[in-house]
Amino acid sequence: MKKNNIILFLLMALPTLLLTSCLKDQEDLFSESASQRTTNYMANVKRVLTGAENGWLLNYVPDRETSYGGYCYTMKFDEETATVFSEFAPDAKPSTTSTYVLNNEDGPVLTFDTYNDQMHIFATPHGSSGAGGYEAYDGDFIFIIMDISEDENTITLKGNRSGNVMYMHRLTNDTPEGYIQKIKTVKKAMPYKNYEINLNGNTVTGFYSRSQIETLTGIQKAGGKFIFTYTEGETEQKVETPVMVTPEGIRFMDDVEILGRSFTGLKYAGTAAESFTDLTDESIVFQSVVMPLSTQFLTGEWYVVYSQLGAYGQFYWNNVNTALTGIGERLYYAYMGEKDGFGFHFASYDGSGLYSGSLLFDATVVSNDEVTIAFSKKGAGSGVWYYNNASFAYALFPFGLNARTFKLTTDNIAEPSTITLTDVNNANNVITLSAETVNWPFDK
């Protein structure tokens, strides 16, 4: 009996003995504690970040659906601060410096912990509804550090909010500001354009549409998407891909397969170029085409300038200004054009944030330079509220609260900076709209 008990005791003790042995092995394997290993890793991350003489390029992707495309940030780190440059920063203020921290929150994390008007632009709410509302643009300023490459030239990050995987690349041949200037050069040379691609006798059309990020630092036209349309058999097909502008050109973030060919992006070919090859397949040529003015009006964004409304339009818009003043707000911008539907799109500022909305129009192309538009009695975002409570019917009246037909003229059909609408039934109703973003239109 005693013998059996001894055997039972030994069997029960065996796992404990084995566990003790394993723990001893673990202690041998990790001579440092977990907290010490974390401290050492974070110190190494800081060494890598601050050790890049020319700084870093961050390919930034807000929004888990990549609705706005991708953006380029460059940044230079010291022990406590990061100086951030971006493709949409004005030349007068190309960078913003703020602090950052490295800490451990279930893993190594890089956080831009004080407000940076460039780094936080996609994460800062600008109103209560619509894109940029209380959820902002689903952007990140907290990044989980996933990996540092063996050569220490690439850092893999994961957005804490969006979950998007992003990459930081060590700059070797450019300064942070110099790299961003190359991006701006490409953007100026390859603006909103329509393209045609010939694939073995089949015509594929393409349109580069930059996204709009509505903030008090200005409406940013960057990132965005490229839209292909083509016919396969008897069916019209449409393919969209988010894009990112690089010094090499417009890069598609998702490769596109059309009619058996693969598209990766448009290769930058100089400021005067009218055609561009694919980034990786030079046999694919994107030929820039001039679209009819009516198409450019209905697919672009054309900003209202109060002084260019003409006396007829100003008479009605004065009522809008009075109504907004009465509720303690100012009109931040207003434009006619495409944004999830053609119409009148706007944002109003109440001193603390932006409130954006749309009032949609039906549109009929009469000819290459003539359109008929009319309010469809539909709205989006805060559009209906402002129509009912801030006299925005007056804002629509010169454009077509009821149907109006306009003759369109421009300063440059190939690349308009303005479009003038002349009411064919009312010679006093002449409106000139701007291709450039206009903020605070009542002041201009």
HELIX and SHEET records of a PDB file:
HELIX    1   1 LYS A    2  LEU A   29  1                                  28    
HELIX    2   2 ALA A   34  THR A   50  1                                  17    
HELIX    3   3 PRO A  176  ALA A  189  1                                  14    
HELIX    4   4 LEU A  293  THR A  299  1                                   7    
HELIX    5   5 TYR A  306  GLN A  308  5                                   3    
HELIX    6   6 GLY A  310  GLY A  326  1                                  17    
HELIX    7   7 GLY A  383  ASN A  389  1                                   7    
HELIX    8   8 PHE A  392  GLY A  400  1                                   9    
HELIX    9   9 PRO A  441  ASP A  443  5                                   3    
SHEET    1   A 9 SER A  95  THR A  99  0                                        
SHEET    2   A 9 THR A  81  SER A  86 -1                                        
SHEET    3   A 9 TYR A  71  PHE A  77 -1                                        
SHEET    4   A 9 TRP A  56  TYR A  60 -1                                        
SHEET    5   A 9 VAL A 165  ARG A 170 -1                                        
SHEET    6   A 9 THR A 154  GLY A 159 -1                                        
SHEET    7   A 9 ILE A 142  ILE A 148 -1                                        
SHEET    8   A 9 PRO A 108  THR A 111 -1                                        
SHEET    9   A 9 VAL A 101  ASN A 104 -1                                        
SHEET    1   B 8 ARG A 261  LYS A 267  0                                        
SHEET    2   B 8 GLY A 249  ILE A 258 -1                                        
SHEET    3   B 8 THR A 235  THR A 246 -1                                        
SHEET    4   B 8 GLN A 220  GLU A 232 -1                                        
SHEET    5   B 8 ASN A 202  ILE A 213 -1                                        
SHEET    6   B 8 ASN A 194  LEU A 199 -1                                        
SHEET    7   B 8 VAL A 285  VAL A 289 -1                                        
SHEET    8   B 8 SER A 275  THR A 277 -1                                        
SHEET    1   C 8 GLU A 301  TYR A 303  0                                        
SHEET    2   C 8 ARG A 330  GLU A 338 -1                                        
SHEET    3   C 8 PHE A 342  TYR A 349 -1                                        
SHEET    4   C 8 LEU A 354  SER A 367 -1                                        
SHEET    5   C 8 GLU A 370  GLY A 381 -1                                        
SHEET    6   C 8 ARG A 404  THR A 410 -1                                        
SHEET    7   C 8 THR A 418  ASP A 423 -1                                        
SHEET    8   C 8 VAL A 430  SER A 434 -1                                        
END                                                                             
